[in-house]
Amino acid sequence: MQQLEDIMHKEMSRKEFLATVGFGMASLFGFSTVLRFLFGKGQQASRGSMASSGYGSSSYGGNK
């Protein structure tokens, strides 16, 4: 906790602050997740790409 307090009381420029926050987020969530978020390479499931067989593939009990 002392390290966090030291960082919070350190004077820094906007550029240093953004770099520190960015590195902290990348450390927390993982670098690959942050890069995927920044560059929009995440896969998003759509109803059209769902499997045509298996549990939930038929319209029994509801409309598709």
CORPE-V968397 format. One record per residue. RES is the residue in one letter. PSI is psi in whole degrees, 0 to 359 (NA if undefined). OMEGA is omega in degrees with one decimal (NA if undefined). D_CENTER is the distance of its C-alpha to the mean C-alpha in Angstrom with 1 decimal. Layout:
BEGIN
RES,PSI,OMEGA,D_CENTER ; RES,PSI,OMEGA,D_CENTER
END
This chain:
BEGIN
M,331,179.8,25.4 ; Q,324,179.2,27.9 ; Q,318,178.4,25.5 ; L,318,178.7,23.1 ; E,321,177.5,26.3 ; D,319,179.1,27.5 ; I,321,-178.5,24.3 ; M,331,-178.2,24.6 ; H,355,-179.7,28.2 ; K,134,175.6,28.0 ; E,135,-179.7,28.8 ; M,158,178.2,26.6 ; S,171,178.1,26.2 ; R,319,-180.0,23.4 ; K,315,178.3,22.3 ; E,321,178.7,22.3 ; F,312,-179.8,20.4 ; L,322,177.5,17.6 ; A,319,179.1,17.6 ; T,315,179.0,17.7 ; V,318,178.5,14.8 ; G,317,178.5,12.7 ; F,322,177.8,13.8 ; G,318,178.2,13.3 ; M,319,178.6,9.6 ; A,323,177.9,9.4 ; S,322,-177.5,11.8 ; L,313,-174.6,10.1 ; F,345,-176.4,6.7 ; G,139,-175.6,8.4 ; F,323,-178.5,9.4 ; S,323,178.8,8.7 ; T,317,179.8,4.9 ; V,317,178.6,5.7 ; L,319,177.7,8.5 ; R,320,179.0,7.3 ; F,316,-177.0,5.7 ; L,321,-174.6,9.0 ; F,2,174.0,11.3 ; G,33,-178.4,10.3 ; K,10,-178.7,11.1 ; G,143,177.8,9.0 ; Q,133,178.0,11.7 ; Q,129,-179.2,12.5 ; A,139,175.4,15.4 ; S,161,-177.4,18.5 ; R,331,-179.4,21.7 ; G,338,-177.2,23.6 ; S,7,-179.0,21.9 ; M,154,-179.5,22.6 ; A,148,-178.9,25.2 ; S,2,176.3,28.8 ; S,160,179.2,30.0 ; G,184,-176.9,29.1 ; Y,128,177.8,28.4 ; G,6,-177.2,27.8 ; S,339,-179.5,28.9 ; S,163,179.6,32.2 ; S,15,178.8,32.9 ; Y,123,178.4,35.0 ; G,5,179.3,34.7 ; G,174,179.7,32.8 ; N,147,175.4,32.3 ; K,NA,NA,29.8
END
